């Protein structure tokens, strides 16, 4: 069997097919405008001259071979001979795009539009303008295209997108409303864009109405009531937010983020017992989700359910043994339970996993300060934490308390008073200031700080005993 010395690639075949259509005067997928005596500016459909055909064929061959500069040269030469060829404008613009010169691609398309007013050139131009984030120019281009082709759905959608991204939100909403009136349009993505835009304008009630339309179209979609709940939150309506998020959670109970939001909202509303019930359910449905167990532990701690909190945090550690935050939280729990050695072990594990974490550094330093052990090391840890967050009142309080335990009262006063300035209603900082002033012989100021600490929710038994002494 005789074989040819080369074979045409699919790309080359398609290019020759395009050229064949051009030679027939079909202009590919778009017809050239027909000339009329009444409209002398219009361009006549005609078969390109043999010379122009040669340039087109040569350019197509170079393009198929990846020789884009040579292909561009041939297309440009063809346009010099025949400035009405839509296909050559497209081809030249495509070569500029391949070469990364999008500005030149836009210039050649604009020239083509001026010469023969072809809609496909406007569409090509608008797409490049979108790619280049020239959204205002793209909006003008697609608006011009719609004047020529009012039924072009893609142009309408691109116009809406261009208006939206150029900040012309109201105009974009008008176009989206036009699209929603069309029978052949897929309404769901349009409704989603409307929700986003209405939310950005803080027109939350309207956004909720749009979401409700989406819910009618997709009654089983759990994300819709979840998003509606988010809108209610933006409106400050926590009650309706909980109702919507609860609905989403019941539709898809294996989605941890739904539980997370529902539990947090119940806590915000003061419904801690309800939050505890939900936490148990959330862990049951999501046994392998560490953040859910960590969140449940924080809810249990609020009610003093330390054993349940410990169990939940140990499960979080088991699921994510490389997550320093779980060890930090477990250390905090043990600290609160005065299980000092276990708290220290957890903080050390957290430090191994996240040695520069200022929260870990601070908590471990404070643990040592409370125990009165290794205060010099505690001071080093505290200073490292403050170097990262110099205006964190908790960190400043820790260093002040360590200095107090070292009987460096003047230095301690600087840090504790600064901490109180930053967080004036923190009961523990006020209590520490009371202890410091008492040690410095400033009895009246000490009593004042202790009274303020009590008002802020400090330990009544311990503080009252100090005040009596």
PEQUITA-V95271 format. One record per helix or strand of 3 or more residues. SS is the DSSP state (H for helix, E for strand). FROM is the first residue (numbers start at 0). TO is the last residue. If there is no record, write none. Layout:
ss;from;to
SS;FROM;TO
SS;FROM;TO
This chain:
ss;from;to
H;9;22
H;49;63
H;67;80
H;85;97
H;101;115
H;118;130
H;134;147
H;152;164
H;168;179
H;186;199
H;203;216
H;221;233
H;237;250
H;255;267
H;271;284
H;289;301
H;305;318
H;323;335
H;339;352
H;357;370
H;374;387
H;392;404
H;408;421
H;426;438
H;442;454
H;459;467
